[in-house]
Amino acid sequence: MKAEYRAIVKQDGDWWVGWIEEISGVNSQGQTRDELMDNLRSALDEALEMNRESARTAAGDEFEEVTIST
């Protein structure tokens, strides 16, 4: 199952800017709406991977990984 996130996007002058609502700090910009969406996906992927690595490092060698949904 693939997770879904909501992006807030708007045109600001010549640029498109956007933020991912659910993940603080994930934002981007692009010269077109399509470029913005690609950039937001990349920024989100990077943030999620960094968060995964950080959580696993904090947990140490022995941990259980559990899937949850809301």
C-alpha positions, 0 to 999 in steps of 0.5 A, a space after each residue: 500500500 502506498 502512502 498519500 500526502 497532501 501538498 499545498 501549491 500556489 503560483 508566486 510570480 514566475 514560480 510555483 511553490 509548495 509544501 507537504 502538509 504532513 511532514 514539517 520542512 518538506 517544501 520546494 519550488 519549480 518554474 512550472 507546476 509539473 516541475 514543482 510536483 516532481 521536486 516535492 516528490 523528491 524532497 518527500 522521498 528524501 525526508 522519509 528516508 532520512 527519518 527512517 534511518 534516524 529512527 533505526 539508528 535511535 532504536 539501536 541493534 534490536 527493534 521491531 518494525 510495525 506498520 500502523 495506519 490512521 
